[in-house]
Amino acid sequence: MCGRYASTADPATLAMELDAIDETGDEELRSDYNVAPTTQVLTVVARHDRDDADGPARRRIRRMRWGLVPPFAKEVSSGAPLFNARSESVATKPAFAHSLRYRRCLVPMDGWYEWQVEPAPDGKTRKVPYFMAPADGARVYMAGLWAVWRDPRTPDAPPLMSTTILTADSVAQLGNMHHRMPLMLPPERWDAWLDPDSLGHPDLIVPSEDAVARIRIRRVSDKVNSVRNNGPELLVPDDGAGDQMALL
């Protein structure tokens, strides 16, 4: 699964790298080393210009709430947010099916966290965090879905855009960390996945073995356990584990 990740991408830099339009606005979005559900995150979509529906779709960088709110929702739920969607069943789930057909996106990140229950020095157990990211420091782009929700009580208010990250059964070394993993999309799949004129690509939402092979696992500081902590020190390899490819 993917319930916490790091994202240091700057919207303007992403727009330049992806030949995209930055639609995030003037509000500053700082580097976030401990992204949690319900916070605002960066996404990449492809949409036509409003005044040129027949023209080519352009990539656009948008800010969205992490935790999808379906269009039919009566309110933004106070319960568990829909921050992940299982790729195997996403086409048949009412909360996700419409987005799979019409609103697909990419969610850029530096890497993501998972936890292992391990023995503690006092003889008890503790949850130890690990960070998964490409060994070369490159960004990864996860397959995502997005939705537009309008509050029926205030129809003139700006709509809420929200997103969720697709997951799949873990493969290779990632299976040692968790039985689910976020679905990484390699660059050759981006255009087809984002294409707003297609109606979904079930053949694209399968794990990329090449993308998984690039991922290195390292133990990091337990400071990440609290969402109140947020800084580059969260990604420093844990003193006790070094920078080893743990669990491989």
C-alpha positions in Angstrom: 0.0 0.0 0.0 1.0 3.6 0.1 0.0 5.7 3.1 2.9 8.0 3.5 5.5 9.3 1.1 8.0 12.1 0.4 7.7 14.7 -2.4 10.3 17.4 -2.9 9.2 18.3 -6.4 8.7 22.0 -7.3 5.6 22.6 -9.5 7.6 24.8 -11.9 10.4 22.3 -12.2 7.9 19.5 -12.9 6.2 21.6 -15.5 9.5 22.2 -17.2 10.6 18.6 -17.1 7.3 17.2 -18.3 6.5 20.0 -20.8 3.4 20.7 -18.8 1.4 23.8 -17.7 1.7 24.7 -14.0 -1.9 25.2 -12.7 -1.0 25.1 -9.0 -1.5 28.9 -8.6 0.5 31.3 -6.4 0.2 29.4 -3.1 3.6 28.0 -2.1 3.8 24.2 -1.9 6.9 23.3 0.1 8.9 20.1 0.0 7.1 17.5 2.0 9.1 14.7 3.5 6.1 13.1 5.3 3.1 13.4 3.0 0.0 12.0 4.7 -3.6 11.5 3.4 -5.9 14.5 3.2 -3.0 16.9 2.5 -2.5 18.8 -0.7 -0.3 16.9 -3.2 1.0 17.5 -6.8 -0.5 15.5 -9.6 0.0 15.4 -13.4 -3.1 15.3 -15.7 -3.7 15.7 -19.4 -6.7 17.9 -20.5 -7.8 19.8 -23.5 -7.9 23.6 -23.4 -11.4 24.9 -22.5 -11.7 26.8 -25.7 -10.2 24.2 -27.9 -11.8 20.8 -27.1 -10.6 19.4 -30.5 -7.0 20.4 -30.0 -4.3 18.3 -28.4 -4.4 17.5 -24.7 -1.7 19.2 -22.6 -0.1 17.9 -19.5 -0.9 20.0 -16.5 0.4 20.1 -12.9 -2.4 20.4 -10.4 -2.7 20.5 -6.7 -5.2 18.0 -5.2 -6.4 16.5 -1.9 -4.9 13.1 -1.3 -7.9 11.0 -0.6 -10.5 10.7 -3.4 -13.9 12.2 -2.9 -16.3 10.7 -5.5 -18.6 13.1 -7.4 -21.7 11.5 -5.8 -20.5 12.0 -2.2 -22.9 14.1 -0.1 -20.0 15.5 1.9 -16.2 15.2 2.4 -16.2 12.1 4.7 -14.7 12.4 8.1 -13.9 8.6 7.9 -10.9 6.9 6.4 -9.9 8.7 3.2 -9.8 6.8 -0.1 -6.0 7.3 -0.5 -5.4 4.0 -2.2 -7.4 2.0 -4.8 -6.8 -1.7 -5.7 -5.9 -1.9 -9.4 -7.5 -5.4 -9.7 -11.0 -4.1 -8.7 -10.9 -0.4 -9.5 -13.0 -0.8 -12.6 -15.9 -2.2 -10.6 -15.9 0.0 -7.5 -18.4 2.8 -7.8 -16.1 5.2 -6.0 -13.4 4.8 -8.7 -15.0 3.5 -11.9 -15.9 6.9 -13.3 -12.4 8.3 -12.6 -10.8 5.2 -14.2 -12.6 5.9 -17.4 -12.3 9.7 -17.5 -9.8 11.1 -15.0 -6.5 9.4 -14.7 -3.3 11.0 -13.4 0.2 10.6 -12.2 1.4 11.2 -8.6 5.1 12.2 -8.5 7.1 11.3 -5.4 10.7 10.8 -4.3 9.7 7.5 -2.6 7.4 6.0 0.0 7.5 4.5 3.5 6.5 1.2 4.9 6.8 -0.2 8.4 8.1 -3.5 9.8 7.3 -4.9 13.2 10.7 -5.8 14.7 12.0 -6.8 18.2 12.9 -3.8 20.4 15.9 -3.7 22.9 13.4 -4.0 25.8 12.2 -7.3 24.5 9.0 -5.9 23.1 8.3 -5.0 19.5 8.4 -1.7 17.6 7.4 -0.5 14.2 10.5 0.4 12.2 10.1 2.6 9.1 11.8 1.9 5.7 12.0 4.2 2.7 11.7 2.9 -0.8 13.1 4.9 -3.7 15.1 4.6 -6.9 18.8 4.0 -6.2 19.7 6.8 -8.6 17.6 9.4 -6.8 15.1 9.9 -9.6 11.5 10.6 -9.0 8.9 7.9 -9.4 5.4 8.5 -10.9 2.5 6.5 -9.5 -0.7 5.6 -11.4 -3.5 7.7 -9.9 -7.1 8.6 -10.3 -8.8 12.0 -9.6 -12.2 13.4 -9.2 -14.1 16.7 -9.0 -16.5 17.2 -6.1 -18.9 20.0 -5.7 -20.6 20.7 -2.4 -24.4 20.5 -3.0 -24.9 22.9 -0.2 -22.8 25.6 -1.7 -23.0 25.1 -5.5 -21.1 28.4 -6.2 -18.1 27.4 -4.2 -14.9 26.2 -6.0 -14.9 22.5 -6.6 -12.6 20.1 -4.7 -10.2 18.1 -6.7 -8.9 14.9 -5.1 -6.8 12.0 -6.0 -6.0 8.4 -5.0 -3.0 6.1 -5.8 -3.4 2.7 -7.3 -1.8 -0.3 -5.7 -0.9 -3.8 -6.9 0.4 -7.0 -5.4 4.0 -6.5 -4.4 6.6 -8.1 -6.5 10.3 -8.9 -6.2 12.1 -7.3 -3.2 9.1 -5.1 -2.3 7.2 -8.2 -1.2 9.5 -8.4 1.8 8.1 -5.1 3.0 4.3 -5.3 2.4 1.9 -7.4 0.4 0.8 -4.3 -1.6 2.8 -1.6 -3.3 2.0 1.6 -5.2 1.7 1.1 -8.9 4.7 2.7 -10.6 4.3 3.8 -14.2 7.4 4.0 -16.4 7.6 7.0 -18.9 6.6 4.8 -21.9 3.1 4.3 -20.3 2.4 8.0 -19.3 0.8 9.3 -22.5 -1.6 6.4 -22.9 -2.5 6.5 -19.2 -3.1 10.2 -19.2 -5.0 10.4 -22.5 -8.4 12.0 -21.7 -9.9 10.6 -25.0 -9.4 7.0 -24.1 -11.6 5.0 -21.7 -9.1 3.3 -19.5 -6.2 1.0 -20.0 -6.4 -2.2 -17.9 -3.3 -3.4 -19.7 -1.3 -0.5 -18.2 -2.2 -1.1 -14.5 0.2 -4.0 -14.0 3.5 -3.8 -12.2 6.6 -2.8 -14.2 9.4 -5.2 -13.3 12.0 -2.7 -14.6 10.6 0.0 -12.3 10.5 -2.3 -9.3 14.1 -3.4 -9.9 15.3 0.2 -9.6 13.9 0.5 -6.0 16.3 0.4 -3.1 15.0 -0.2 0.5 16.7 1.5 3.4 15.8 1.9 7.1 15.2 5.5 8.2 14.6 7.4 11.3 11.6 6.6 13.4 10.9 10.3 13.5 8.8 9.7 10.4 6.3 7.8 12.6 4.8 11.1 13.6 3.2 13.3 10.9 4.3 16.3 12.9 7.9 15.7 11.9 8.8 16.9 8.4 12.3 17.5 7.0 15.1 16.0 5.0 16.4 14.3 8.2 13.6 11.8 7.8 15.3 10.3 4.8 18.7 9.9 6.4 19.6 6.2 6.7 19.1 4.9 10.3 22.4 4.7 12.2 21.7 1.1 13.2 21.0 -0.1 9.7 23.3 2.0 7.6 22.5 2.5 3.9 22.1 -1.2 3.3 19.5 -2.8 1.1 17.6 -4.2 4.0 15.4 -7.3 3.7 16.7 -8.3 0.3 
